Amino acid sequence: MLAKETQRGTILYVEDDTNNRTLLRRVLMADGYEVVEAPSASEALAIVSGNLKLDLILMDINMPEMDGYTLAARLKEFEHLKKVPIIAVTANVMRGDREKSLEAGCDGYIQKPIDIDLLTQQIERFIKK
């Protein structure tokens, strides 16, 4: 865990692929973020039901038990998450996919494969510290 003075925020990353979670966690932690991981939508819901203070949620759209569109809508039902930005991180890049993410409650959209050199800049636009 990073010292409080260097921590830039807490991010929940919901992703079923272990390799993707590992890569993103390493990049974000190196940039000073605390990362809480959830390998499934149900685990994400369990984590947020504990009123964990989050600054951002990054979420895969294509997950096996519940897709990210449904999860985004469910997350926005939590009072303490209403103002927490949710960013879709997805390989869905067809016409209308971005709009579908936004309609489901996501505040932004990052395409896979993730450009790790741009990732911090992309998420900083959404974190208000």
C-alpha positions, 0 to 999 in steps of 0.5 A, spaced: 500 500 500 502 506 498 503 512 503 497 516 503 501 522 501 502 519 494 496 515 493 492 519 487 485 515 489 482 508 489 480 505 483 475 498 483 477 494 477 472 489 474 475 484 469 474 477 469 481 476 465 487 475 470 492 477 465 488 484 464 487 485 471 495 484 473 497 489 467 492 494 469 493 493 476 501 494 475 500 500 471 495 504 476 499 502 482 506 505 479 502 511 478 500 512 485 493 509 485 490 504 490 487 498 486 481 494 488 480 488 484 473 484 482 474 478 477 466 478 477 460 482 477 458 479 483 464 480 487 464 487 485 457 488 487 459 485 494 465 490 494 461 496 493 456 494 498 461 495 504 461 502 502 468 502 500 470 509 498 472 509 491 474 515 486 473 511 479 470 504 477 474 501 471 470 495 468 470 490 462 463 490 458 464 482 456 464 478 463 460 471 463 455 472 469 453 479 468 455 484 462 458 490 464 452 494 461 447 491 467 453 492 472 454 499 470 446 500 472 446 496 478 452 500 481 449 507 479 443 504 484 448 505 490 447 512 493 455 512 495 457 511 488 452 516 484 457 520 483 463 515 482 465 515 474 464 508 471 469 507 465 468 501 460 474 498 458 472 494 452 474 491 446 467 492 443 469 498 438 463 497 433 458 503 431 454 504 437 458 500 442 460 507 446 453 510 446 451 503 449 456 504 454 454 511 456 446 509 456 448 504 461 451 508 466 458 509 464 461 515 464 467 514 459 470 508 454 477 506 454 478 501 448 482 495 448 488 493 447 489 499 452 495 503 451 498 503 457 502 510 456 495 514 455 491 510 461 493 515 466 491 521 462 485 518 460 483 516 467 485 523 470 480 526 466 474 523 470 478 523 477 476 529 481 481 530 487 
